[in-house]
Amino acid sequence: MDDSRLCCFAMLILMSFCNCGNAAPAKADVGVILDLDTPLGKMCKACISMAVEDRNSNRGYNTAMIVPHFRDSRGDVVAAASAAMDLLENAHVVAILGPQKSAQADFVIGIGDRERVPIVSPATSPSLPLEESPYFIRSAWCSSSQAKAIAAVVEAFGWKEVVFVYENSNYGSGLLPYLTAKLLEYNVVVSNLSCVPPYAKDDQVLDELYSLKGMRTRVLIVHMPPDLASRFFQMAKEVGMMTEGYAWLVSDPLTSLLSSVDSVTIEAMQGVLGVKAYVPRSEEVRRFTKRWSKRFHEENPDIDRIELNVFGLWAYDSMTALGEAIERVDRGNSALARVLKNLTSKGLSGDFNITNGQLQPSAFEIVNVVGKVDNTVGFWTEKCGISKEVKLDDDDKPVYSTKKDNLRGILWPGQTSNVPKGWEIPASGKKLRVGVPVRKGFNEYIKVVRNQETNVVEATGFCIDVFEEVIRSLPYAVPFEYIPLETTDGWNVEYYDELVYQIYLDRYDAVVGDVTILANRSKYVDFTVPYTESGVATVVPIKGDERKNAWIFMKPLKTGLWLTIGASFIFIGSVVWVLEHRVNEHFQGPPGKQVGMIFWFSFSTLVYAHI
């Protein structure tokens, strides 16, 4: 009897374990608010759906089954707030992902704080109340984090003035104080601001562009959403501002979303530089991209031009991280918010580390719009600065650099590789009036002629070469024109005095030529440092070098003197022979020997001292 009872008890325990294994997991309702009419919203919806499916299909996460509830914000602040209220009241969600835009997120964050529900939003504006809100978690890099990268690019090319063009919203103006502070560290100033309303008409955009065209600064930093930026750059091309001499830099998220804009906009943005969040090209990302592309085009067959970007990967990682956080807490949205505020995980986008409610940045990618794609020309990191290859290894001891040599080749607006100088006199401004002398002779110094076809004064020569080289070395462009001073009296000292005096009369801005620095002229003008040596010189014809002639030693004395010297030597030798030939055996012998002795003794007096 006892054995049968024990057997029944064991059967009951076994059946209870089986029932527990087959029990349905707890359900966790999660709200998702997206702009489902936009390509980015549809991209994020597909990524979030795939994250939910991947997580729920994994039997290791059966304690909580994620159930997403999608709502469309329709690009409107009120609609986003209404969607949040609907999710909280009817779906009873434990957290909300989204919305995407900062203006919408600002309202939804307030609702989340009131209802004590975590709001995980990719809105990038630094004006959002991250520190004040205990329930707001930013699942994207804050736009202020790119300020250092943009400032490093500006410093790399030596620009000292920039114009900041932004959307008139909290999103657009949020980057300005951070960017200004980082630029000032490199002694770069924001010389002008250009504010474009979010729903600006074409006339308003054109007015801003013409105002920018009239400014001397040619480096423009654009911070606005893709829909407004698309119209802005198309009109910028129409007014002639996408030409040589201009430098355009665009910020993230616009740079990350270039794959979603139309081909007309890409054509207008040729030569533009941009910074965007860097995503490691891992094998896992490639496999996911292939899966996502197939699913997205099945759900949206009417959208052709779109590529998976970092915001889609962040959406996937956000849902995955939210699922991990739900597993860690037993109950209570406040506990869930605390876990989400400081969460570390490995996602498709790389290290998905949230600290104090903010997703931490790692590296930025610097791209150049050329053709139909944005080419990578370099990277920027907090430790290394600008580099050709991304450097994320903490074991190295990197040296921070902002050298442009660390970037690959860049094609600037106007299809040129010449780096814009960043400063130029506007088209409506005056050119530098440069006076030049018209003279004959010594054309090597300066020669002035007038082109009969174009009626333009053309100047050449050493003085012109020095002047134009100085102009080219300036950090900004200075347009100039040569104005000759013609006279019928010929050129003389008075002519050059008159040429210099034209500056005092404000007819010229400068004079270039072979002008001598004189005391009376310095009363009216300032002279540059002399670029030729001063002094008196004599011009003489060149003669052949006779120093290599073997008879050069005879040049100091004339021929008659040499003959006299030779005759005296012979005479001395003859006298010595007469006196010595009778008693000295060296002077005796055959006649030839005696004659030789006479000549030998004569020439020996040149090298021997006879006493």
C-alpha positions in Angstrom: 0.0 0.0 0.0 2.8 2.4 0.9 4.6 1.5 -2.4 1.5 2.4 -4.4 1.1 5.7 -2.6 4.7 6.6 -3.2 4.4 5.8 -6.8 1.3 8.0 -7.2 3.1 10.8 -5.4 6.0 10.5 -7.8 3.6 10.6 -10.8 2.0 13.7 -9.5 5.3 15.5 -9.1 6.4 14.4 -12.6 3.1 15.7 -14.1 3.5 19.0 -12.3 7.0 19.5 -13.9 5.6 18.6 -17.3 2.8 21.2 -16.9 5.3 23.8 -15.8 7.4 23.1 -18.9 4.4 23.5 -21.2 3.0 26.6 -19.4 2.8 29.7 -21.5 5.5 32.3 -20.7 4.5 35.7 -19.2 3.5 38.4 -21.6 5.2 41.8 -21.8 3.4 44.4 -23.8 5.7 47.0 -25.4 4.5 50.0 -27.3 6.3 51.3 -30.4 5.6 54.8 -31.8 7.1 55.4 -35.3 6.5 57.7 -38.3 5.2 54.8 -40.4 4.7 57.0 -43.5 8.5 57.6 -43.8 11.1 55.1 -45.1 13.0 55.4 -41.8 9.9 54.5 -39.8 9.2 51.5 -42.0 12.9 50.5 -41.7 12.7 50.6 -37.9 9.4 48.8 -37.8 10.9 45.9 -39.7 14.0 45.8 -37.5 12.0 45.9 -34.3 9.7 43.1 -35.5 12.7 41.0 -36.4 14.2 41.6 -32.9 11.0 40.5 -31.3 10.8 37.4 -33.4 14.4 36.5 -32.8 14.0 36.9 -29.1 10.7 35.1 -28.7 11.9 32.2 -30.9 14.8 31.6 -28.6 13.6 29.1 -25.9 16.1 30.5 -23.4 13.8 33.6 -23.1 10.5 32.0 -22.3 10.0 33.8 -19.0 8.6 36.9 -20.9 7.1 36.9 -24.3 7.4 40.3 -25.9 4.3 41.6 -27.6 4.8 44.8 -29.7 2.0 47.3 -30.3 2.8 49.6 -33.2 1.4 53.1 -33.5 1.8 55.7 -36.2 2.7 59.2 -35.1 2.0 60.5 -38.6 4.9 63.0 -38.2 2.8 65.1 -35.7 3.4 66.0 -32.1 -0.2 65.7 -31.1 -0.6 62.3 -32.9 2.5 61.0 -31.1 1.2 62.1 -27.7 -2.2 60.5 -28.5 -0.6 57.3 -29.5 1.3 57.2 -26.2 -1.9 57.7 -24.2 -3.6 54.9 -26.2 -0.8 52.5 -25.5 -0.8 53.2 -21.8 -4.6 53.1 -21.3 -5.6 50.3 -23.7 -2.5 48.2 -24.3 -1.1 48.6 -20.8 2.5 48.6 -22.1 5.4 48.3 -19.7 7.6 50.5 -21.9 7.5 52.6 -25.1 10.0 52.6 -27.9 10.0 55.9 -29.8 9.1 58.3 -31.1 11.9 59.2 -33.5 11.7 63.0 -33.8 12.8 65.2 -30.9 9.7 67.4 -30.9 7.5 64.3 -30.5 9.7 62.7 -28.0 9.6 65.8 -25.8 5.8 65.4 -25.3 5.9 61.6 -24.9 8.7 61.8 -22.3 6.5 64.0 -20.1 3.7 61.5 -20.4 6.1 58.7 -19.5 7.3 60.6 -16.4 3.7 61.1 -15.3 2.7 57.5 -15.8 6.1 56.1 -14.7 6.7 54.2 -17.9 10.2 54.0 -19.5 10.4 55.9 -22.8 13.3 54.5 -25.0 13.6 57.0 -27.8 16.3 57.5 -30.6 15.6 61.2 -30.6 19.1 62.9 -30.7 18.4 66.5 -29.6 20.5 67.4 -26.6 17.7 69.7 -25.4 15.6 66.7 -24.3 15.4 66.4 -20.5 17.7 63.4 -20.1 18.9 64.2 -16.5 15.6 65.6 -15.3 13.6 62.6 -16.5 14.0 59.3 -14.6 12.1 57.4 -17.3 13.8 58.7 -20.4 16.4 56.5 -22.1 18.1 57.7 -25.3 18.8 54.8 -27.6 20.9 56.8 -30.1 23.9 58.9 -29.9 23.2 62.5 -28.8 23.8 65.0 -31.6 26.1 66.9 -29.3 28.6 64.0 -29.3 29.5 64.8 -33.0 30.6 68.4 -32.2 34.2 67.3 -31.5 34.3 65.4 -34.8 33.0 68.3 -36.8 35.4 70.7 -35.1 38.3 68.4 -35.8 37.4 68.3 -39.5 37.3 72.1 -39.6 40.6 72.3 -37.9 42.2 69.8 -40.3 41.7 72.1 -43.3 42.7 75.3 -41.4 39.3 77.1 -41.7 38.8 79.9 -39.2 35.2 80.9 -39.9 32.1 78.8 -40.4 28.4 79.5 -41.0 25.9 77.3 -39.1 22.8 76.5 -41.0 20.0 74.8 -39.0 16.4 74.0 -38.7 14.4 76.5 -36.5 13.5 73.9 -33.8 14.8 72.5 -30.6 16.5 69.8 -32.6 18.2 72.2 -34.9 19.4 74.7 -32.3 20.4 72.0 -29.8 23.8 71.4 -31.4 24.8 75.0 -31.7 26.2 75.7 -28.1 28.2 72.4 -28.1 29.6 73.0 -31.6 30.5 76.6 -30.9 32.4 75.6 -27.8 34.4 72.9 -29.6 35.2 75.2 -32.5 36.5 77.9 -30.1 39.0 75.4 -28.8 40.6 75.6 -32.3 40.1 79.4 -32.5 37.3 78.9 -35.1 34.3 81.2 -34.8 30.8 80.8 -36.1 30.6 84.0 -38.0 26.9 83.8 -39.0 23.8 81.8 -38.3 21.2 80.8 -40.8 17.9 79.6 -39.5 15.4 77.8 -41.8 11.8 77.2 -40.5 10.8 73.5 -40.5 8.0 74.0 -43.0 9.7 76.8 -45.0 8.4 77.6 -48.4 10.7 77.7 -51.4 10.9 81.5 -51.3 12.0 81.4 -47.7 14.7 78.9 -48.5 15.9 80.9 -51.5 16.1 84.1 -49.4 18.4 82.3 -46.9 20.5 80.9 -49.7 21.0 84.3 -51.3 21.9 85.8 -48.0 24.5 83.1 -47.5 25.9 83.6 -50.9 26.5 87.3 -50.1 28.6 86.4 -47.1 32.4 86.0 -47.4 32.6 82.7 -45.4 32.4 79.7 -47.7 32.4 76.9 -45.0 28.8 75.9 -44.1 27.8 73.4 -41.5 24.2 72.1 -42.1 22.2 70.5 -39.3 18.6 69.7 -40.4 16.4 66.7 -41.0 16.5 64.9 -44.4 13.3 66.2 -45.8 14.3 69.9 -45.3 17.9 69.2 -46.3 16.8 67.7 -49.5 15.0 70.9 -50.6 17.8 73.0 -49.3 20.6 71.4 -51.2 18.6 71.3 -54.5 18.0 75.0 -54.3 21.7 75.6 -53.2 22.7 74.0 -56.5 20.3 76.2 -58.4 21.7 79.4 -57.0 25.3 78.3 -57.7 26.5 77.5 -54.2 27.6 73.9 -55.0 30.6 75.1 -57.0 34.3 75.3 -56.4 35.3 77.4 -53.4 32.5 76.2 -51.2 32.9 73.6 -48.4 29.7 71.9 -47.0 29.6 69.8 -43.9 26.5 67.9 -42.8 25.8 66.4 -39.4 24.3 63.2 -38.2 21.6 61.9 -38.5 21.4 63.5 -42.0 24.6 61.8 -43.1 23.4 58.4 -41.9 20.1 58.8 -43.8 21.7 59.7 -47.2 20.9 56.3 -48.5 17.2 57.1 -48.1 17.2 60.4 -50.0 16.3 60.6 -53.7 18.9 60.7 -56.5 18.2 64.3 -57.4 19.3 65.4 -53.9 22.4 63.2 -54.0 23.3 64.8 -57.4 23.0 68.2 -55.8 25.1 67.2 -52.8 28.2 66.2 -54.8 31.4 67.1 -52.8 29.7 67.4 -49.4 31.5 66.1 -46.3 29.6 64.5 -43.5 30.1 62.7 -40.2 28.0 59.7 -39.1 28.0 57.0 -36.4 30.4 54.2 -37.3 29.1 50.6 -37.3 31.6 47.7 -37.5 31.0 45.6 -40.7 30.8 42.3 -38.9 29.5 39.0 -40.4 26.5 39.2 -38.1 25.6 42.6 -39.6 25.9 41.3 -43.1 23.7 38.3 -42.4 21.1 40.5 -40.7 21.2 43.1 -43.6 20.4 40.3 -46.0 17.5 39.1 -43.9 16.2 42.6 -43.4 16.4 43.6 -47.1 14.3 40.6 -48.1 11.7 41.3 -45.5 11.6 45.0 -46.1 11.0 44.8 -49.8 8.3 42.1 -49.3 6.5 44.5 -47.0 7.3 47.7 -49.0 7.6 46.8 -52.7 7.1 50.4 -53.7 10.3 51.6 -52.0 13.5 51.1 -54.1 16.2 53.4 -52.8 16.8 52.5 -49.1 19.6 50.8 -47.3 19.8 49.6 -43.7 21.5 52.3 -41.6 22.6 52.7 -38.0 19.1 53.8 -36.8 17.7 50.5 -38.0 20.4 48.6 -36.1 19.8 50.8 -33.0 16.1 50.0 -33.2 16.9 46.2 -33.3 19.4 46.6 -30.4 17.0 48.7 -28.4 14.3 46.1 -28.5 16.8 43.4 -27.7 18.1 45.4 -24.7 14.6 46.1 -23.5 13.9 42.4 -23.5 17.0 41.7 -21.5 16.0 44.4 -19.0 12.5 42.9 -18.6 14.1 39.6 -17.8 16.1 41.2 -15.0 13.2 42.7 -13.1 10.3 41.0 -11.4 7.8 43.8 -11.4 7.5 47.6 -11.5 8.2 50.0 -14.3 10.5 52.1 -12.0 12.8 49.1 -11.6 12.7 48.5 -15.3 13.7 52.2 -15.9 16.6 51.8 -13.4 17.9 48.8 -15.3 17.6 50.5 -18.7 19.4 53.6 -17.4 22.6 51.6 -17.0 22.7 48.7 -19.4 25.6 47.0 -21.2 25.1 44.6 -24.0 26.6 43.5 -27.4 24.4 44.4 -30.3 24.5 44.5 -34.1 25.7 48.1 -33.9 28.6 47.1 -31.7 28.9 47.8 -28.0 25.4 48.9 -26.9 26.3 50.6 -23.7 23.8 52.9 -22.0 25.2 55.0 -19.1 22.9 57.3 -17.1 20.2 56.9 -19.7 22.5 57.8 -22.7 23.8 55.4 -25.4 27.6 56.0 -25.4 29.3 56.9 -28.7 32.4 55.2 -30.0 33.6 56.4 -33.4 32.4 58.6 -36.2 32.9 57.9 -39.8 33.8 60.8 -42.2 32.3 60.5 -45.6 32.4 62.3 -48.9 29.4 62.3 -51.3 30.7 61.3 -54.7 28.6 59.8 -57.4 25.7 57.8 -56.0 27.4 56.8 -52.8 29.1 58.4 -49.8 32.7 57.3 -49.7 34.5 56.8 -46.4 37.5 59.1 -46.3 38.4 58.7 -42.6 37.3 58.2 -39.0 37.3 60.2 -35.8 37.6 58.8 -32.2 37.8 60.5 -28.9 41.4 59.2 -28.3 42.9 59.2 -31.8 41.2 62.1 -33.5 41.2 61.8 -37.3 42.7 58.7 -38.8 42.4 56.7 -42.1 41.5 53.5 -40.2 39.2 53.2 -37.2 41.1 52.7 -34.0 39.1 51.3 -31.1 41.8 49.4 -29.2 42.2 50.7 -25.7 45.6 49.0 -25.3 47.3 51.3 -27.7 48.7 54.7 -26.7 47.3 56.9 -29.5 48.3 60.4 -30.3 45.4 62.8 -31.0 45.6 64.2 -34.5 43.6 66.6 -36.6 45.9 66.5 -39.7 44.2 66.4 -43.1 46.9 64.0 -44.3 45.1 61.4 -42.2 42.1 61.6 -44.6 41.8 59.9 -47.9 41.3 61.9 -51.2 38.3 64.2 -51.1 36.4 65.6 -54.1 34.9 69.0 -53.3 32.0 70.8 -54.8 32.7 71.7 -58.4 34.4 68.4 -59.0 37.8 69.6 -57.8 40.4 68.2 -55.4 41.6 71.7 -54.4 40.8 72.4 -50.7 38.4 75.4 -50.4 40.1 78.3 -48.6 37.0 79.0 -46.7 36.9 82.7 -47.2 36.2 84.7 -50.3 35.0 88.1 -51.3 31.4 87.7 -52.5 30.5 88.0 -56.1 28.9 91.4 -55.4 32.1 92.6 -53.7 34.9 94.7 -55.1 38.1 93.3 -56.5 41.6 94.3 -55.3 42.8 97.1 -57.6 46.5 96.5 -58.4 48.4 99.1 -60.2 51.2 98.0 -62.5 53.8 100.1 -64.5 53.8 100.1 -68.3 57.4 100.3 -69.5 59.9 99.0 -72.0 63.0 97.0 -71.3 63.7 94.6 -68.4 60.6 92.5 -69.1 62.0 89.9 -66.8 60.9 92.1 -63.8 57.5 93.1 -65.2 55.7 93.1 -68.5 52.2 94.4 -69.0 50.1 93.8 -72.1 46.4 94.1 -72.9 44.7 91.1 -74.4 43.0 92.3 -77.6 40.3 89.7 -77.6 39.2 89.9 -73.9 40.5 93.5 -73.2 41.9 92.1 -70.0 45.3 93.4 -68.7 47.8 90.6 -68.4 51.0 91.0 -66.4 54.0 88.7 -66.2 57.5 88.8 -64.8 59.3 88.2 -61.5 57.4 90.9 -59.6 54.1 89.4 -60.7 55.2 85.9 -59.8 56.1 87.0 -56.2 52.7 88.9 -55.8 50.6 86.0 -57.1 52.4 83.5 -55.0 51.6 85.6 -51.9 48.0 85.8 -52.9 47.8 82.0 -53.3 49.4 81.4 -49.9 46.6 83.4 -48.1 44.1 81.3 -46.2 41.3 82.9 -48.1 40.6 83.9 -51.7 41.3 87.5 -52.9 40.1 88.4 -56.4 42.2 91.1 -58.0 42.6 92.9 -61.3 45.7 94.7 -62.8 45.3 98.4 -63.7 48.1 99.9 -65.8 49.3 103.5 -65.4 49.9 104.6 -69.0 51.7 107.8 -69.9 53.0 109.4 -73.1 56.0 110.9 -71.4 57.8 107.6 -71.0 58.9 106.1 -67.8 61.3 107.8 -65.3 61.5 108.5 -61.6 58.6 110.9 -61.8 56.5 108.2 -63.4 57.1 105.8 -60.5 56.3 108.6 -58.0 53.0 109.1 -59.8 52.3 105.4 -59.8 52.8 105.1 -56.0 50.8 108.3 -55.5 47.7 106.7 -57.0 47.4 104.6 -53.9 47.2 107.7 -51.8 44.5 109.0 -54.2 42.5 105.8 -53.6 42.7 104.8 -57.3 44.7 101.7 -56.5 44.7 99.4 -53.5 48.2 98.2 -54.2 51.1 98.6 -56.7 53.2 95.7 -57.9 56.4 96.4 -59.9 60.0 97.2 -59.7 59.4 100.2 -57.4 62.3 101.5 -55.3 61.7 102.3 -51.7 62.3 106.0 -51.2 61.8 108.3 -48.3 59.4 110.7 -50.1 57.3 107.8 -51.3 57.0 106.2 -47.8 55.1 109.4 -46.7 52.1 108.2 -48.8 52.3 104.4 -48.8 53.6 101.4 -46.9 56.2 99.2 -48.6 56.6 95.4 -48.2 59.9 93.8 -47.2 62.3 94.0 -50.2 62.4 90.8 -52.2 65.5 91.7 -54.2 69.0 92.7 -53.1 69.7 96.5 -53.3 73.1 98.0 -54.3 75.1 99.2 -57.4 76.1 96.7 -60.0 78.1 96.8 -63.3 77.1 94.9 -66.3 80.1 93.7 -68.3 80.5 91.2 -71.2 81.7 87.8 -70.3 85.2 86.9 -71.5 86.8 83.5 -71.9 88.6 82.1 -68.9 92.4 82.1 -69.6 93.4 80.8 -66.3 93.6 77.3 -67.7 96.4 78.4 -70.3 99.8 76.9 -69.6 101.5 80.2 -70.4 99.5 82.2 -67.8 102.7 82.7 -65.8 104.0 85.0 -68.5 101.0 87.4 -68.3 102.3 89.6 -65.5 105.3 90.9 -67.6 105.4 92.3 -71.1 107.3 90.6 -74.0 110.1 93.1 -74.1 110.8 92.7 -70.4 110.9 88.9 -70.8 113.4 89.3 -73.7 115.6 91.7 -71.6 115.6 89.2 -68.7 116.5 86.4 -71.1 119.4 88.4 -72.6 120.7 89.4 -69.2 120.8 85.8 -68.2 122.7 84.8 -71.3 125.1 87.7 -70.8 125.8 86.7 -67.3 126.4 83.1 -68.4 128.9 84.3 -71.0 130.8 86.5 -68.6 131.0 83.6 -66.1 132.3 81.3 -68.9 135.0 83.8 -69.9 136.2 84.0 -66.4 136.0 80.3 -65.5 136.8 78.3 -68.6 140.6 78.6 -68.2 140.8 77.4 -64.6 137.5 75.5 -64.1 137.3 72.0 -65.7 133.4 72.2 -65.8 133.6 75.0 -68.3 136.2 73.1 -70.5 135.7 70.4 -73.1 134.0 70.3 -76.5 132.3 73.6 -77.8 128.8 72.1 -77.4 129.4 71.3 -73.8 130.7 74.8 -73.1 127.7 76.4 -74.8 125.4 74.2 -72.8 127.1 75.2 -69.6 126.6 78.8 -70.4 122.8 78.4 -70.9 122.5 76.1 -67.9 124.3 78.5 -65.6 122.2 81.4 -67.0 118.8 79.7 -66.2 120.0 78.2 -62.9 120.1 81.8 -61.5 116.3 81.6 -61.5 116.2 79.0 -58.8 119.6 79.0 -57.1 121.1 81.7 -54.9 124.7 82.4 -56.0 127.0 84.1 -53.6 
